[in-house]
Amino acid sequence: MAILQVRDIDDRLYASLKQKAQKENRSISQEVISILEKYLANPNRIKENPTMEFLNLSWEDDREADEIIKELRTSRRNKQSFGDFDGLLN
């Protein structure tokens, strides 16, 4: 089995990793392996250039901006999201 050694890891990153490992009842090494396995198991998560992917998104609509805004405003409902809850949220 191969051995991987990581040097000069940021203290905050190491503390977060240690905390996550403790939460999962794993050693730090086991946690690193788990994270790597999950990440590499889904090759679609790794994008070559996420910024360009975002910039290439487009929305096509023949209406003017004012028409779209009017539709959005008329589709909104004025409703109270939260009830009284016996004063818990007041």
Residue pairs with C-beta under 8 A, 6 or more apart in sequence:
6 32
17 28
17 31
17 32
18 28
20 31
21 27
21 28
21 30
21 31
24 31
24 34
26 34
39 45
47 53
61 68
82 89
